[in-house]
Amino acid sequence: MGFTPQQVNAMSMWQFMAAIEGYVKAHSGEDEKMSDREADDLFEWLKSKE
């Protein structure tokens, strides 16, 4: 996504998840949306990294 590790560390979880959502929307087709399961898995993975 282009963020440095320092920028990611400075972000809140909300800011980072909004960035991910925007990145996915910009780089996928209109019909390709992250499933709820994928979003949950990603969120759990991110929480485990804190």
LUMGU-193791 format. One record per atom (N, C-alpha, C): residue number from 1; residue in three letters; atom name; x, y, z. Coordinates in pm, 1 decimal, padded with zeros to 6 digits. Layout:
<atoms>
<atom pos="NUM" code="ala" site="CA" x="X" y="Y" z="Z"/>
...
</atoms>
This chain:
<atoms>
<atom pos="1" code="met" site="N" x="00081.3" y="-00118.4" z="00000.0"/>
<atom pos="1" code="met" site="CA" x="00000.0" y="00000.0" z="00000.0"/>
<atom pos="1" code="met" site="C" x="00085.8" y="00125.0" z="00000.0"/>
<atom pos="2" code="gly" site="N" x="00211.2" y="00111.9" z="00031.4"/>
<atom pos="2" code="gly" site="CA" x="00300.7" y="00225.6" z="00022.5"/>
<atom pos="2" code="gly" site="C" x="00331.4" y="00296.1" z="00153.0"/>
<atom pos="3" code="phe" site="N" x="00279.0" y="00245.6" z="00263.9"/>
<atom pos="3" code="phe" site="CA" x="00308.8" y="00307.1" z="00393.5"/>
<atom pos="3" code="phe" site="C" x="00439.4" y="00253.0" z="00448.8"/>
<atom pos="4" code="thr" site="N" x="00512.5" y="00337.1" z="00516.7"/>
<atom pos="4" code="thr" site="CA" x="00631.7" y="00290.8" z="00586.6"/>
<atom pos="4" code="thr" site="C" x="00587.6" y="00224.6" z="00717.1"/>
<atom pos="5" code="pro" site="N" x="00671.7" y="00140.7" z="00776.1"/>
<atom pos="5" code="pro" site="CA" x="00635.3" y="00081.2" z="00905.4"/>
<atom pos="5" code="pro" site="C" x="00605.2" y="00187.7" z="01011.4"/>
<atom pos="6" code="gln" site="N" x="00675.6" y="00297.9" z="01007.0"/>
<atom pos="6" code="gln" site="CA" x="00652.9" y="00404.7" z="01103.7"/>
<atom pos="6" code="gln" site="C" x="00514.7" y="00467.1" z="01085.2"/>
<atom pos="7" code="gln" site="N" x="00472.6" y="00483.1" z="00960.2"/>
<atom pos="7" code="gln" site="CA" x="00340.2" y="00538.1" z="00933.9"/>
<atom pos="7" code="gln" site="C" x="00231.2" y="00443.1" z="00981.9"/>
<atom pos="8" code="val" site="N" x="00251.3" y="00314.9" z="00958.1"/>
<atom pos="8" code="val" site="CA" x="00152.9" y="00215.9" z="01003.2"/>
<atom pos="8" code="val" site="C" x="00144.3" y="00216.9" z="01155.6"/>
<atom pos="9" code="asn" site="N" x="00257.1" y="00221.6" z="01222.7"/>
<atom pos="9" code="asn" site="CA" x="00256.5" y="00223.8" z="01369.3"/>
<atom pos="9" code="asn" site="C" x="00188.5" y="00347.8" z="01424.7"/>
<atom pos="10" code="ala" site="N" x="00193.2" y="00457.6" z="01351.3"/>
<atom pos="10" code="ala" site="CA" x="00131.9" y="00582.2" z="01397.6"/>
<atom pos="10" code="ala" site="C" x="-00018.9" y="00585.8" z="01374.5"/>
<atom pos="11" code="met" site="N" x="-00070.2" y="00493.9" z="01293.6"/>
<atom pos="11" code="met" site="CA" x="-00213.9" y="00492.9" z="01260.6"/>
<atom pos="11" code="met" site="C" x="-00294.2" y="00421.9" z="01368.4"/>
<atom pos="12" code="ser" site="N" x="-00420.1" y="00464.6" z="01380.3"/>
<atom pos="12" code="ser" site="CA" x="-00513.5" y="00388.2" z="01463.0"/>
<atom pos="12" code="ser" site="C" x="-00559.2" y="00267.2" z="01380.4"/>
<atom pos="13" code="met" site="N" x="-00620.3" y="00171.6" z="01446.8"/>
<atom pos="13" code="met" site="CA" x="-00672.2" y="00054.0" z="01375.3"/>
<atom pos="13" code="met" site="C" x="-00776.6" y="00099.1" z="01272.9"/>
<atom pos="14" code="trp" site="N" x="-00859.5" y="00196.8" z="01310.0"/>
<atom pos="14" code="trp" site="CA" x="-00963.0" y="00247.6" z="01220.2"/>
<atom pos="14" code="trp" site="C" x="-00899.1" y="00305.9" z="01094.6"/>
<atom pos="15" code="gln" site="N" x="-00795.5" y="00386.5" z="01110.1"/>
<atom pos="15" code="gln" site="CA" x="-00729.6" y="00447.5" z="00995.1"/>
<atom pos="15" code="gln" site="C" x="-00669.2" y="00341.4" z="00903.5"/>
<atom pos="16" code="phe" site="N" x="-00605.4" y="00240.6" z="00963.0"/>
<atom pos="16" code="phe" site="CA" x="-00543.2" y="00136.6" z="00883.0"/>
<atom pos="16" code="phe" site="C" x="-00647.3" y="00054.8" z="00807.9"/>
<atom pos="17" code="met" site="N" x="-00756.8" y="00019.3" z="00874.4"/>
<atom pos="17" code="met" site="CA" x="-00861.7" y="-00059.3" z="00809.8"/>
<atom pos="17" code="met" site="C" x="-00928.2" y="00022.5" z="00698.2"/>
<atom pos="18" code="ala" site="N" x="-00945.0" y="00153.7" z="00717.8"/>
<atom pos="18" code="ala" site="CA" x="-01000.3" y="00238.6" z="00612.1"/>
<atom pos="18" code="ala" site="C" x="-00906.2" y="00241.5" z="00492.3"/>
<atom pos="19" code="ala" site="N" x="-00775.4" y="00245.0" z="00518.4"/>
<atom pos="19" code="ala" site="CA" x="-00677.5" y="00243.6" z="00410.1"/>
<atom pos="19" code="ala" site="C" x="-00683.6" y="00112.1" z="00333.6"/>
<atom pos="20" code="ile" site="N" x="-00696.0" y="00002.7" z="00405.5"/>
<atom pos="20" code="ile" site="CA" x="-00707.8" y="-00128.7" z="00340.1"/>
<atom pos="20" code="ile" site="C" x="-00833.0" y="-00133.5" z="00253.5"/>
<atom pos="21" code="glu" site="N" x="-00944.4" y="-00087.3" z="00309.3"/>
<atom pos="21" code="glu" site="CA" x="-01069.6" y="-00090.3" z="00233.8"/>
<atom pos="21" code="glu" site="C" x="-01057.7" y="-00006.8" z="00105.9"/>
<atom pos="22" code="gly" site="N" x="-00997.9" y="00109.7" z="00116.4"/>
<atom pos="22" code="gly" site="CA" x="-00979.3" y="00193.9" z="-00001.3"/>
<atom pos="22" code="gly" site="C" x="-00886.8" y="00130.7" z="-00103.2"/>
<atom pos="23" code="tyr" site="N" x="-00780.8" y="00067.8" z="-00055.1"/>
<atom pos="23" code="tyr" site="CA" x="-00685.8" y="00001.2" z="-00144.5"/>
<atom pos="23" code="tyr" site="C" x="-00755.0" y="-00112.7" z="-00219.3"/>
<atom pos="24" code="val" site="N" x="-00829.3" y="-00194.0" z="-00145.5"/>
<atom pos="24" code="val" site="CA" x="-00899.3" y="-00306.8" z="-00208.4"/>
<atom pos="24" code="val" site="C" x="-00999.9" y="-00256.0" z="-00310.5"/>
<atom pos="25" code="lys" site="N" x="-01074.0" y="-00151.4" z="-00275.0"/>
<atom pos="25" code="lys" site="CA" x="-01174.0" y="-00096.6" z="-00367.4"/>
<atom pos="25" code="lys" site="C" x="-01108.0" y="-00042.9" z="-00494.5"/>
<atom pos="26" code="ala" site="N" x="-00994.6" y="00022.0" z="-00479.2"/>
<atom pos="26" code="ala" site="CA" x="-00925.7" y="00081.2" z="-00594.2"/>
<atom pos="26" code="ala" site="C" x="-00858.8" y="-00023.1" z="-00683.4"/>
<atom pos="27" code="his" site="N" x="-00822.7" y="-00137.0" z="-00626.5"/>
<atom pos="27" code="his" site="CA" x="-00744.4" y="-00235.0" z="-00702.2"/>
<atom pos="27" code="his" site="C" x="-00818.5" y="-00363.4" z="-00734.4"/>
<atom pos="28" code="ser" site="N" x="-00947.5" y="-00361.2" z="-00722.1"/>
<atom pos="28" code="ser" site="CA" x="-01024.0" y="-00480.0" z="-00758.3"/>
<atom pos="28" code="ser" site="C" x="-01142.4" y="-00437.7" z="-00844.5"/>
<atom pos="29" code="gly" site="N" x="-01202.8" y="-00535.0" z="-00906.7"/>
<atom pos="29" code="gly" site="CA" x="-01319.7" y="-00507.0" z="-00988.0"/>
<atom pos="29" code="gly" site="C" x="-01437.6" y="-00467.1" z="-00900.1"/>
<atom pos="30" code="glu" site="N" x="-01539.3" y="-00411.8" z="-00962.3"/>
<atom pos="30" code="glu" site="CA" x="-01654.6" y="-00366.0" z="-00885.7"/>
<atom pos="30" code="glu" site="C" x="-01723.6" y="-00479.4" z="-00812.2"/>
<atom pos="31" code="asp" site="N" x="-01724.9" y="-00597.7" z="-00870.8"/>
<atom pos="31" code="asp" site="CA" x="-01793.0" y="-00711.3" z="-00809.1"/>
<atom pos="31" code="asp" site="C" x="-01706.0" y="-00785.2" z="-00709.2"/>
<atom pos="32" code="glu" site="N" x="-01577.9" y="-00754.4" z="-00707.1"/>
<atom pos="32" code="glu" site="CA" x="-01485.5" y="-00823.3" z="-00617.6"/>
<atom pos="32" code="glu" site="C" x="-01476.2" y="-00746.9" z="-00487.0"/>
<atom pos="33" code="lys" site="N" x="-01541.9" y="-00797.7" z="-00386.0"/>
<atom pos="33" code="lys" site="CA" x="-01539.9" y="-00733.7" z="-00255.9"/>
<atom pos="33" code="lys" site="C" x="-01485.7" y="-00834.5" z="-00155.0"/>
<atom pos="34" code="met" site="N" x="-01412.0" y="-00783.5" z="-00058.0"/>
<atom pos="34" code="met" site="CA" x="-01362.9" y="-00870.0" z="00048.0"/>
<atom pos="34" code="met" site="C" x="-01484.5" y="-00928.2" z="00120.8"/>
<atom pos="35" code="ser" site="N" x="-01486.0" y="-01059.6" z="00135.6"/>
<atom pos="35" code="ser" site="CA" x="-01598.3" y="-01121.9" z="00204.6"/>
<atom pos="35" code="ser" site="C" x="-01591.7" y="-01089.0" z="00353.8"/>
<atom pos="36" code="asp" site="N" x="-01704.1" y="-01104.9" z="00420.4"/>
<atom pos="36" code="asp" site="CA" x="-01706.3" y="-01081.7" z="00565.2"/>
<atom pos="36" code="asp" site="C" x="-01607.6" y="-01174.4" z="00635.5"/>
<atom pos="37" code="arg" site="N" x="-01597.3" y="-01295.2" z="00588.2"/>
<atom pos="37" code="arg" site="CA" x="-01504.0" y="-01392.0" z="00646.3"/>
<atom pos="37" code="arg" site="C" x="-01358.7" y="-01344.5" z="00628.4"/>
<atom pos="38" code="glu" site="N" x="-01326.1" y="-01297.5" z="00509.3"/>
<atom pos="38" code="glu" site="CA" x="-01191.4" y="-01246.0" z="00483.7"/>
<atom pos="38" code="glu" site="C" x="-01161.9" y="-01124.1" z="00570.5"/>
<atom pos="39" code="ala" site="N" x="-01259.8" y="-01035.9" z="00583.3"/>
<atom pos="39" code="ala" site="CA" x="-01241.9" y="-00917.1" z="00666.6"/>
<atom pos="39" code="ala" site="C" x="-01221.2" y="-00956.5" z="00812.5"/>
<atom pos="40" code="asp" site="N" x="-01298.5" y="-01053.3" z="00860.3"/>
<atom pos="40" code="asp" site="CA" x="-01282.9" y="-01100.7" z="00998.5"/>
<atom pos="40" code="asp" site="C" x="-01146.4" y="-01164.0" z="01019.6"/>
<atom pos="41" code="asp" site="N" x="-01104.3" y="-01245.6" z="00923.9"/>
<atom pos="41" code="asp" site="CA" x="-00972.6" y="-01309.4" z="00933.7"/>
<atom pos="41" code="asp" site="C" x="-00861.5" y="-01205.0" z="00935.0"/>
<atom pos="42" code="leu" site="N" x="-00872.7" y="-01105.0" z="00849.5"/>
<atom pos="42" code="leu" site="CA" x="-00773.1" y="-00998.8" z="00844.4"/>
<atom pos="42" code="leu" site="C" x="-00770.5" y="-00921.3" z="00975.6"/>
<atom pos="43" code="phe" site="N" x="-00887.6" y="-00889.5" z="01028.3"/>
<atom pos="43" code="phe" site="CA" x="-00894.9" y="-00815.1" z="01153.3"/>
<atom pos="43" code="phe" site="C" x="-00832.5" y="-00894.5" z="01268.0"/>
<atom pos="44" code="glu" site="N" x="-00861.8" y="-01023.3" z="01275.3"/>
<atom pos="44" code="glu" site="CA" x="-00803.5" y="-01107.8" z="01380.2"/>
<atom pos="44" code="glu" site="C" x="-00651.9" y="-01114.6" z="01366.0"/>
<atom pos="45" code="trp" site="N" x="-00603.4" y="-01124.6" z="01243.3"/>
<atom pos="45" code="trp" site="CA" x="-00458.6" y="-01127.8" z="01220.4"/>
<atom pos="45" code="trp" site="C" x="-00395.1" y="-00997.3" z="01265.7"/>
<atom pos="46" code="leu" site="N" x="-00459.4" y="-00884.7" z="01231.2"/>
<atom pos="46" code="leu" site="CA" x="-00405.2" y="-00754.0" z="01271.7"/>
<atom pos="46" code="leu" site="C" x="-00403.5" y="-00739.4" z="01423.6"/>
<atom pos="47" code="lys" site="N" x="-00507.5" y="-00785.1" z="01489.6"/>
<atom pos="47" code="lys" site="CA" x="-00511.9" y="-00776.3" z="01636.3"/>
<atom pos="47" code="lys" site="C" x="-00401.6" y="-00860.0" z="01698.3"/>
<atom pos="48" code="ser" site="N" x="-00367.3" y="-00970.8" z="01636.9"/>
<atom pos="48" code="ser" site="CA" x="-00263.9" y="-01057.6" z="01692.1"/>
<atom pos="48" code="ser" site="C" x="-00125.3" y="-00994.8" z="01681.8"/>
<atom pos="49" code="lys" site="N" x="-00110.3" y="-00892.7" z="01597.2"/>
<atom pos="49" code="lys" site="CA" x="00018.8" y="-00828.2" z="01576.1"/>
<atom pos="49" code="lys" site="C" x="00044.0" y="-00714.5" z="01675.4"/>
<atom pos="50" code="glu" site="N" x="-00055.1" y="-00680.8" z="01756.8"/>
<atom pos="50" code="glu" site="CA" x="-00037.2" y="-00570.7" z="01852.5"/>
<atom pos="50" code="glu" site="C" x="00045.1" y="-00613.4" z="01970.7"/>
</atoms>
